[in-house]
């Protein structure tokens, strides 16, 4: 009986740790403050061809999950990587030694930023809006 309980505890602990490894990092958006200077994050005007990434050695997969209704542009180490549609998820195959992932909405309203970790899963979300105070609407009875 003790061996069965021990085995169940080991399996439960293993399941917990595997789920923690695959957990998504939730990135809440911050408002983008526009400045008059030149931005480091530029969307190219024409077509750009990228080399085919090799995952066999020294590559990473970064999983992006857009939980917003906005189109989101993506940069890795200030190099434009593409656009993510609203409510869509996608994967980027990139070099293992990247330093940051930066995302911003197409209209430059919101932005997300994270330091680079190999095989990371990012969940792009907007900050929860403050709920309307119930006292404000209590005065208007119909």
C-alpha positions in Angstrom: 0.0 0.0 0.0 2.8 2.4 0.9 4.5 1.7 -2.5 1.3 2.7 -4.3 0.9 5.9 -2.4 4.6 6.7 -3.0 4.2 6.0 -6.7 1.2 8.3 -6.9 3.0 11.1 -5.2 6.0 10.7 -7.5 3.7 10.7 -10.6 1.8 13.7 -9.3 5.0 15.7 -8.6 6.4 14.8 -12.0 3.1 16.0 -13.7 3.2 19.3 -11.7 6.8 20.0 -12.8 6.2 19.2 -16.4 3.2 21.6 -16.4 5.3 24.3 -14.8 7.9 23.9 -17.6 5.3 24.3 -20.3 3.5 27.3 -18.7 3.1 30.4 -20.7 4.6 33.7 -19.6 1.8 36.2 -19.5 2.9 39.6 -20.7 0.5 42.5 -19.9 0.6 45.4 -22.3 1.8 48.8 -21.4 0.8 52.0 -23.1 3.3 53.1 -25.7 4.7 56.6 -25.2 5.5 58.1 -28.5 8.7 60.2 -28.7 10.1 62.5 -31.3 13.2 60.5 -31.8 13.8 57.7 -34.2 12.5 54.3 -33.1 14.8 51.3 -32.8 11.9 49.1 -33.9 11.3 49.8 -37.6 8.9 47.9 -40.0 10.7 47.4 -43.3 9.2 49.0 -46.4 9.9 46.1 -48.8 10.3 42.4 -48.8 13.0 40.8 -46.7 14.2 37.2 -47.1 15.4 35.4 -44.0 17.6 32.4 -43.9 16.0 29.1 -43.0 16.6 28.5 -39.3 18.1 25.3 -38.1 16.6 23.7 -35.1 19.0 20.8 -34.9 21.6 22.8 -33.1 21.5 26.1 -31.4 17.9 27.1 -32.3 14.9 28.1 -30.2 11.1 28.1 -30.7 9.3 31.1 -29.2 5.6 30.6 -29.0 3.4 33.8 -29.2 -0.2 33.7 -28.3 -2.1 37.0 -29.1 -5.1 37.3 -26.7 -6.0 40.7 -28.0 -8.1 42.1 -30.8 -5.1 44.0 -32.3 -2.6 43.2 -35.0 0.8 42.8 -33.3 4.2 43.4 -34.9 7.1 41.4 -33.5 10.8 42.1 -33.3 13.6 39.9 -32.0 16.8 41.8 -31.1 15.4 44.8 -32.9 15.0 42.8 -36.2 11.5 42.8 -37.5 10.0 39.2 -37.6 6.5 39.7 -38.8 2.9 40.4 -37.8 0.6 38.4 -35.6 -3.2 38.5 -36.3 -5.7 39.2 -33.6 -6.6 36.1 -31.5 -3.9 34.0 -33.2 -0.9 32.1 -32.0 2.3 31.5 -33.9 5.8 30.2 -33.4 9.1 31.8 -34.3 12.2 29.7 -34.9 15.2 31.9 -34.0 18.9 31.7 -32.9 19.5 30.5 -29.4 21.4 33.6 -28.2 18.7 36.2 -28.7 18.4 38.9 -26.0 14.8 40.3 -26.2 11.4 39.9 -27.8 9.5 43.1 -28.4 5.9 43.4 -29.6 3.7 46.4 -30.3 0.3 46.9 -31.8 0.1 48.0 -35.4 -1.4 51.4 -34.4 1.4 51.8 -31.8 -1.0 51.9 -28.8 0.3 49.0 -26.7 3.6 47.3 -26.3 5.1 44.1 -24.7 8.7 43.3 -24.0 10.6 40.4 -22.5 14.1 39.2 -22.1 15.0 36.3 -24.4 14.8 32.8 -23.0 15.0 29.8 -25.3 11.7 27.9 -26.0 9.6 30.5 -24.2 5.8 30.7 -24.5 4.4 34.3 -24.4 0.8 35.1 -23.9 0.1 38.7 -25.0 -2.7 40.3 -23.0 -4.0 43.8 -22.3 -4.2 45.0 -18.7 -7.5 44.4 -17.1 -9.6 47.6 -17.2 -10.7 48.9 -13.9 -14.3 48.1 -13.2 -16.8 51.0 -13.0 -17.5 52.0 -9.5 -21.0 50.7 -8.6 -21.7 54.0 -6.7 -21.5 56.0 -9.9 -24.3 54.1 -11.6 -26.6 53.8 -8.5 -27.8 57.5 -8.8 -29.5 57.0 -12.2 -32.7 55.0 -11.5 -35.1 54.6 -14.4 
